[in-house]
Amino acid sequence: MMPQPRRAANPKNLNSLQLRTLAVLQLLARDPAWSGPPDAAGDVAIRGLPQPHGDHFHIAGGVVSARDASGLRNPNVLAALARKGLLRATAEGLVTLTAEGLAYDTGLGRLLQPSE
């Protein structure tokens, strides 16, 4: 019997859409083309959201499936992540990922595929 891969603990009980959205936001927060530097608290403002090119979009020299990013423009998903202290959303639809949100282990490091 093969051992099962270890899954992230997910202490905030995020659903799969919330986890995928947070993972994409973490990628954006680490890409200077989409985010500013961390503030004194370690929070990172994301300056915009990428527009998909068909079924994908580009971040940090890689490709992310548009399906994996479907929660980026979903106000309910962003509100849930904000309630859990992982981000702050602005009225303009922009987000600031908190230090806790940046450090949260989504277990989804595979979302970013190398760009061809």
MARKE-303012 format. One record per atom (N, C-alpha, C): residue number from 1; x, y, z negated; atom name. Coordinates in nm, 2 decimals. Example, Ala and Ser with C-alpha at 12.3 -4.5 7.8 and 13.67 -1.06 7.14 Angstrom:
% MARKE-303012
lonu|u|v|w|kero
1|1.32|-0.57|-0.78|N
1|1.23|-0.45|-0.78|CA
1|1.32|-0.33|-0.78|C
2|1.28|-0.22|-0.71|N
2|1.37|-0.11|-0.71|CA
2|1.29|0.00|-0.79|C
This chain:
% MARKE-303012
lonu|u|v|w|kero
1|0.09|-0.12|0.00|N
1|0.00|0.00|0.00|CA
1|0.09|0.12|0.00|C
2|0.06|0.22|0.09|N
2|0.14|0.34|0.10|CA
2|0.10|0.44|0.00|C
3|0.20|0.51|-0.07|N
3|0.16|0.61|-0.16|CA
3|0.09|0.73|-0.09|C
4|-0.01|0.78|-0.16|N
4|-0.08|0.90|-0.11|CA
4|0.01|1.02|-0.13|C
5|0.01|1.12|-0.03|N
5|0.09|1.24|-0.04|CA
5|0.03|1.32|-0.16|C
6|0.13|1.39|-0.23|N
6|0.09|1.47|-0.35|CA
6|0.01|1.59|-0.30|C
7|-0.10|1.62|-0.36|N
7|-0.18|1.74|-0.32|CA
7|-0.15|1.85|-0.42|C
8|-0.17|1.97|-0.38|N
8|-0.15|2.09|-0.46|CA
8|-0.26|2.08|-0.57|C
9|-0.23|2.13|-0.69|N
9|-0.32|2.13|-0.80|CA
9|-0.45|2.20|-0.78|C
10|-0.44|2.32|-0.72|N
10|-0.56|2.40|-0.69|CA
10|-0.63|2.44|-0.82|C
11|-0.56|2.50|-0.91|N
11|-0.62|2.54|-1.04|CA
11|-0.74|2.63|-1.04|C
12|-0.76|2.71|-0.93|N
12|-0.87|2.80|-0.92|CA
12|-0.99|2.73|-0.84|C
13|-0.98|2.61|-0.81|N
13|-1.08|2.53|-0.74|CA
13|-1.13|2.60|-0.61|C
14|-1.04|2.64|-0.53|N
14|-1.07|2.70|-0.40|CA
14|-1.12|2.60|-0.31|C
15|-1.22|2.63|-0.23|N
15|-1.27|2.54|-0.13|CA
15|-1.18|2.54|-0.01|C
16|-1.20|2.45|0.09|N
16|-1.10|2.44|0.20|CA
16|-1.10|2.57|0.28|C
17|-1.21|2.64|0.30|N
17|-1.20|2.76|0.38|CA
17|-1.12|2.87|0.30|C
18|-1.14|2.88|0.17|N
18|-1.07|2.97|0.09|CA
18|-0.92|2.94|0.09|C
19|-0.89|2.81|0.08|N
19|-0.74|2.77|0.08|CA
19|-0.68|2.81|0.22|C
20|-0.75|2.78|0.33|N
20|-0.69|2.81|0.46|CA
20|-0.68|2.96|0.47|C
21|-0.78|3.04|0.43|N
21|-0.77|3.18|0.44|CA
21|-0.65|3.24|0.36|C
22|-0.64|3.19|0.23|N
22|-0.53|3.24|0.15|CA
22|-0.39|3.20|0.21|C
23|-0.38|3.08|0.27|N
23|-0.26|3.04|0.33|CA
23|-0.22|3.13|0.45|C
24|-0.32|3.17|0.53|N
24|-0.29|3.26|0.64|CA
24|-0.26|3.40|0.59|C
25|-0.32|3.45|0.48|N
25|-0.29|3.58|0.42|CA
25|-0.15|3.57|0.37|C
26|-0.11|3.46|0.31|N
26|0.03|3.45|0.26|CA
26|0.13|3.46|0.37|C
27|0.10|3.40|0.49|N
27|0.19|3.42|0.61|CA
27|0.20|3.56|0.65|C
28|0.08|3.63|0.66|N
28|0.08|3.77|0.70|CA
28|0.16|3.86|0.60|C
29|0.14|3.83|0.47|N
29|0.21|3.91|0.37|CA
29|0.36|3.89|0.37|C
30|0.41|3.78|0.43|N
30|0.56|3.76|0.44|CA
30|0.61|3.81|0.57|C
31|0.53|3.86|0.66|N
31|0.57|3.91|0.79|CA
31|0.57|4.06|0.79|C
32|0.68|4.12|0.80|N
32|0.69|4.27|0.79|CA
32|0.61|4.34|0.91|C
33|0.58|4.27|1.01|N
33|0.50|4.33|1.12|CA
33|0.35|4.35|1.07|C
34|0.31|4.27|0.97|N
34|0.17|4.28|0.93|CA
34|0.16|4.34|0.78|C
35|0.27|4.35|0.71|N
35|0.25|4.39|0.57|CA
35|0.36|4.49|0.53|C
36|0.34|4.55|0.42|N
36|0.43|4.64|0.36|CA
36|0.52|4.56|0.26|C
37|0.62|4.63|0.19|N
37|0.70|4.57|0.09|CA
37|0.61|4.55|-0.04|C
38|0.65|4.46|-0.12|N
38|0.58|4.44|-0.25|CA
38|0.59|4.57|-0.33|C
39|0.48|4.59|-0.41|N
39|0.48|4.71|-0.50|CA
39|0.54|4.66|-0.63|C
40|0.54|4.75|-0.73|N
40|0.60|4.72|-0.86|CA
40|0.55|4.60|-0.92|C
41|0.42|4.57|-0.90|N
41|0.35|4.45|-0.96|CA
41|0.38|4.32|-0.88|C
42|0.44|4.34|-0.76|N
42|0.46|4.22|-0.67|CA
42|0.35|4.20|-0.57|C
43|0.25|4.29|-0.57|N
43|0.14|4.28|-0.47|CA
43|0.18|4.33|-0.34|C
44|0.12|4.27|-0.23|N
44|0.16|4.31|-0.09|CA
44|0.04|4.35|-0.02|C
45|0.04|4.47|0.04|N
45|-0.07|4.52|0.12|CA
45|-0.05|4.47|0.26|C
46|-0.16|4.41|0.32|N
46|-0.16|4.37|0.45|CA
46|-0.22|4.48|0.54|C
47|-0.15|4.52|0.64|N
47|-0.19|4.64|0.72|CA
47|-0.29|4.61|0.82|C
48|-0.32|4.49|0.86|N
48|-0.41|4.46|0.96|CA
48|-0.43|4.31|0.98|C
49|-0.52|4.27|1.06|N
49|-0.54|4.13|1.09|CA
49|-0.52|4.10|1.23|C
50|-0.45|3.99|1.27|N
50|-0.43|3.97|1.41|CA
50|-0.56|3.93|1.48|C
51|-0.56|3.96|1.61|N
51|-0.67|3.92|1.70|CA
51|-0.63|3.79|1.77|C
52|-0.72|3.69|1.76|N
52|-0.69|3.57|1.83|CA
52|-0.67|3.58|1.98|C
53|-0.59|3.49|2.04|N
53|-0.57|3.48|2.18|CA
53|-0.63|3.34|2.21|C
54|-0.76|3.34|2.24|N
54|-0.83|3.22|2.26|CA
54|-0.85|3.14|2.13|C
55|-0.78|3.03|2.12|N
55|-0.79|2.94|2.00|CA
55|-0.68|2.96|1.90|C
56|-0.59|3.07|1.91|N
56|-0.48|3.08|1.82|CA
56|-0.44|3.23|1.81|C
57|-0.35|3.26|1.72|N
57|-0.29|3.39|1.71|CA
57|-0.14|3.37|1.66|C
58|-0.06|3.48|1.68|N
58|0.08|3.47|1.65|CA
58|0.11|3.54|1.52|C
59|0.19|3.48|1.43|N
59|0.24|3.54|1.31|CA
59|0.39|3.49|1.29|C
60|0.47|3.59|1.27|N
60|0.61|3.56|1.23|CA
60|0.68|3.46|1.33|C
61|0.66|3.47|1.46|N
61|0.72|3.39|1.55|CA
61|0.66|3.25|1.56|C
62|0.54|3.23|1.50|N
62|0.47|3.10|1.51|CA
62|0.33|3.12|1.55|C
63|0.26|3.01|1.56|N
63|0.12|3.01|1.60|CA
63|0.03|2.95|1.50|C
64|-0.08|3.02|1.47|N
64|-0.18|2.97|1.38|CA
64|-0.31|2.95|1.45|C
65|-0.38|2.84|1.43|N
65|-0.51|2.81|1.49|CA
65|-0.61|2.91|1.44|C
66|-0.69|2.96|1.54|N
66|-0.80|3.05|1.50|CA
66|-0.90|2.99|1.40|C
67|-0.92|2.86|1.42|N
67|-1.00|2.78|1.32|CA
67|-0.95|2.79|1.18|C
68|-0.82|2.78|1.16|N
68|-0.77|2.79|1.03|CA
68|-0.78|2.93|0.97|C
69|-0.80|3.03|1.05|N
69|-0.81|3.17|1.01|CA
69|-0.95|3.22|1.01|C
70|-1.05|3.14|1.02|N
70|-1.19|3.18|1.04|CA
70|-1.24|3.26|0.92|C
71|-1.18|3.25|0.80|N
71|-1.23|3.32|0.68|CA
71|-1.17|3.46|0.67|C
72|-1.07|3.50|0.76|N
72|-1.01|3.63|0.74|CA
72|-1.11|3.74|0.75|C
73|-1.21|3.73|0.83|N
73|-1.31|3.84|0.85|CA
73|-1.44|3.80|0.79|C
74|-1.44|3.71|0.69|N
74|-1.56|3.67|0.63|CA
74|-1.57|3.73|0.49|C
75|-1.66|3.83|0.47|N
75|-1.66|3.90|0.34|CA
75|-1.69|3.82|0.22|C
76|-1.76|3.71|0.24|N
76|-1.78|3.62|0.12|CA
76|-1.66|3.54|0.08|C
77|-1.58|3.50|0.18|N
77|-1.45|3.44|0.14|CA
77|-1.36|3.53|0.07|C
78|-1.35|3.66|0.13|N
78|-1.26|3.76|0.07|CA
78|-1.31|3.79|-0.07|C
79|-1.44|3.80|-0.09|N
79|-1.49|3.84|-0.22|CA
79|-1.46|3.72|-0.32|C
80|-1.47|3.60|-0.28|N
80|-1.44|3.49|-0.37|CA
80|-1.29|3.49|-0.41|C
81|-1.21|3.52|-0.32|N
81|-1.06|3.52|-0.35|CA
81|-1.03|3.64|-0.44|C
82|-1.11|3.75|-0.42|N
82|-1.09|3.87|-0.51|CA
82|-1.14|3.84|-0.65|C
83|-1.25|3.77|-0.66|N
83|-1.30|3.74|-0.79|CA
83|-1.20|3.65|-0.87|C
84|-1.13|3.57|-0.80|N
84|-1.04|3.48|-0.86|CA
84|-0.90|3.54|-0.88|C
85|-0.89|3.67|-0.85|N
85|-0.77|3.75|-0.88|CA
85|-0.65|3.73|-0.78|C
86|-0.69|3.67|-0.66|N
86|-0.58|3.64|-0.56|CA
86|-0.56|3.75|-0.46|C
87|-0.66|3.84|-0.45|N
87|-0.64|3.96|-0.36|CA
87|-0.74|4.07|-0.41|C
88|-0.71|4.19|-0.35|N
88|-0.80|4.30|-0.36|CA
88|-0.84|4.34|-0.22|C
89|-0.97|4.36|-0.20|N
89|-1.02|4.40|-0.07|CA
89|-1.05|4.55|-0.07|C
90|-1.03|4.62|0.04|N
90|-1.07|4.76|0.05|CA
90|-1.20|4.77|0.13|C
91|-1.26|4.89|0.12|N
91|-1.38|4.91|0.19|CA
91|-1.36|4.91|0.34|C
92|-1.23|4.94|0.38|N
92|-1.20|4.94|0.53|CA
92|-1.18|4.79|0.58|C
93|-1.19|4.69|0.49|N
93|-1.17|4.56|0.54|CA
93|-1.03|4.51|0.53|C
94|-0.94|4.59|0.47|N
94|-0.80|4.55|0.46|CA
94|-0.78|4.48|0.32|C
95|-0.68|4.40|0.30|N
95|-0.66|4.33|0.18|CA
95|-0.52|4.36|0.12|C
96|-0.51|4.35|-0.01|N
96|-0.38|4.34|-0.08|CA
96|-0.37|4.21|-0.15|C
97|-0.27|4.13|-0.11|N
97|-0.26|4.00|-0.18|CA
97|-0.18|4.03|-0.31|C
98|-0.24|3.98|-0.42|N
98|-0.18|4.00|-0.55|CA
98|-0.05|3.91|-0.56|C
99|0.03|3.93|-0.66|N
99|0.15|3.85|-0.68|CA
99|0.10|3.70|-0.71|C
100|-0.01|3.69|-0.78|N
100|-0.07|3.56|-0.80|CA
100|-0.11|3.49|-0.67|C
101|-0.17|3.57|-0.59|N
101|-0.22|3.52|-0.46|CA
101|-0.10|3.48|-0.37|C
102|0.01|3.55|-0.38|N
102|0.13|3.52|-0.30|CA
102|0.19|3.39|-0.35|C
103|0.19|3.36|-0.48|N
103|0.25|3.25|-0.54|CA
103|0.16|3.12|-0.54|C
104|0.04|3.14|-0.51|N
104|-0.06|3.03|-0.52|CA
104|-0.02|2.92|-0.42|C
105|-0.01|2.79|-0.47|N
105|0.03|2.68|-0.38|CA
105|-0.10|2.63|-0.32|C
106|-0.12|2.66|-0.19|N
106|-0.24|2.61|-0.12|CA
106|-0.22|2.47|-0.07|C
107|-0.10|2.42|-0.06|N
107|-0.07|2.29|-0.01|CA
107|-0.08|2.29|0.14|C
108|-0.09|2.41|0.21|N
108|-0.11|2.41|0.35|CA
108|0.00|2.48|0.43|C
109|0.12|2.45|0.39|N
109|0.23|2.51|0.46|CA
109|0.24|2.47|0.61|C
110|0.17|2.37|0.65|N
110|0.17|2.33|0.79|CA
110|0.09|2.42|0.89|C
111|0.02|2.52|0.84|N
111|-0.06|2.60|0.93|CA
111|0.02|2.67|1.04|C
112|0.14|2.71|1.01|N
112|0.22|2.78|1.11|CA
112|0.29|2.68|1.19|C
113|0.26|2.68|1.32|N
113|0.33|2.59|1.42|CA
113|0.43|2.68|1.49|C
114|0.55|2.62|1.53|N
114|0.64|2.69|1.61|CA
114|0.58|2.74|1.74|C
115|0.62|2.86|1.78|N
115|0.58|2.92|1.90|CA
115|0.66|2.87|2.02|C
116|0.60|2.85|2.13|N
116|0.67|2.79|2.25|CA
116|0.73|2.90|2.33|C
